[in-house]
Amino acid sequence: MISAEIKNKYELVIGLEVHAQLLTKSKMYTSDSTEYGNLPNTHISVLTLGHPGTLPKVNMKAVEFAIKMGLACESDITRNNIFARKNYFYPDLPKGYQITQDKNPICVGGHVPITLPNGTKRSVALTRIHMEEDAGKSMHLAGEVDTLVDFNRAGVPLIEIVSEPDMRSSDEAYAYLVEIKKLVRYLDICDGNMEEGSLRCDANISVMLKGAAEYGKKVEVKNMNSFRNVSRAIEHEFERQIELAEQGKEIISETRTFDATTGTTASMRTKEDLNDYRYFPEPDLSPVIVSEEWLESVRAAMPPLPRELFHKFVHEYGLPEYDAGVLTDSKEIALYFEDLCAHTQNFKAASNWMMGPVKSYLNELTLHISDFPVKANSLAELISIIDEGKVSFSVASQNIYPELLKGTDKSPLEIAQELNLIQESDESSLKPIVETVLAENVGKVEEYRSGKKGLMGMFMGQVMKKSQGKADPKVATKLLTELLEN
């Protein structure tokens, strides 16, 4: 372990390259299906395999998705898009080259706002977002000498989101990845599933002495299948590179792989060993022109973004930032909450229901909000009858809410009436109950009057029991206080 004193001499520099598989039905340059999980080599054709004489054709839906991401990141959208061939040999790259973008990516610049665990907010600058196609998948089965190749993934459309070397801690990198995942899901352009490989991240990591004018040598780390592992790899590399620097050893610019079991990285190849990709314009694809009309139509169809909803929930609905953060974590939860707030003005109560009973139900049954059986207007009515004093929150959550979860067509008020749960708020009806409780507990009354104010809870419990849970707590407390103090 490196001491904090030595660690504090150095600054960590991180840039991330995130590949997001786009949720199109067909591949980037062919009509082959992109469906995940089918038998190997069933979604291929002569086009995917790059047979001589075949001609690619650009998937315009993929271009639209790339534009959406660019707009969400406030990037400049390139109007004249030229594709390029990136030449390199790899067993799962059937054509022997990848069709990508080189000199003119579809999105230039931009930024991604992040929030750190301590509440600090900042933006991570982007270099570019460009379109390309995925490679296939090599499979090395245990005990087998040969390597098998599945080309189903070959040609699946990707966007690569490249940040500037703008992050200075693993916490910042983690927050950035969370925000990227949230953005692609809000935009419905990628499912963000790292386990299935639809969202993949390579980290470029270097260290330099604090105050230095130049960055240190960059090390690229691949093969991380979770945000947590990205953080672990960054932390390991930070210490490994500091240790080399302290020993006066050279930090080699190389590509390394991350071992999740040990939490360490290992060398794959040095950057100097890499072949020249020999980019040149793809001769079989015409430029894709993004017209003003097309750009504006994509802009008009943009969904609300997480940062926009967060701002609305905090500044228009008056919610704490914590609530807004939880509610905007999922697009579907945020939109259900929006619908709920269209039917009630008690936004904080709506937030409490969403973060409490609703989320508990969904988590317990591992359900998606789309499977939630209670309509937003019905939940809003439940909040309303609590606010009106017709039922207490405990009665609503323990008796009425479970009935709504059964998918009933009855309103919360109808359920409350049928189950005889309407709260008793009439003082003349509750006063005899309160008087009876005090008469049955004369000793406790004396103790209360002698200073044991904590007995109020016991008296309230007795009142609720005798009223079969129907006494309005506010009215009952008022009556108890008046009779006990007098």
Secondary structure, 3 states (H helix, E strand, C coil): CCCHHHHCCEEEEEEEEEEEECCCCECCCCCCECCCCCCCCCCCCCCCCCCCCCCCCCCHHHHHHHHHHHHHCCCEECCEECCEEEECCCCCCCCCEEEECCCCCCEECCEEEEECCCCCEEEEEEEEEEEEECCCEEECCCCCCCCEEECCCCCCEEEEEEECCCECCHHHHHHHHHHHHHHHHHCCCCCCCCCCCCEEEEEEEEEEECCCCCCCCCEEEEEECCHHHHHHHHHHHHHHHHHHHHCCCCCCCEEEEEECCCCEEEEEEEHHHCCCCCCEECCCCCCEECCHHHHHHHHHCCCCCHHHHHHHHHHCCCCCHHHHHHHCCCHHHHHHHHHHHCCCCCHHHHHHHHHHHHHHHHHHCCCCHHHCCCCHHHHHHHHHHHHCCCCCHHHHHHHHHHHHCCCCCCCHHHHHHHCCCCCECCHHHHHHHHHHHHHCCHHHHHHHHCCCHHHHHHHHHHHHHHCCCCECHHHHHHHHHHHHHC
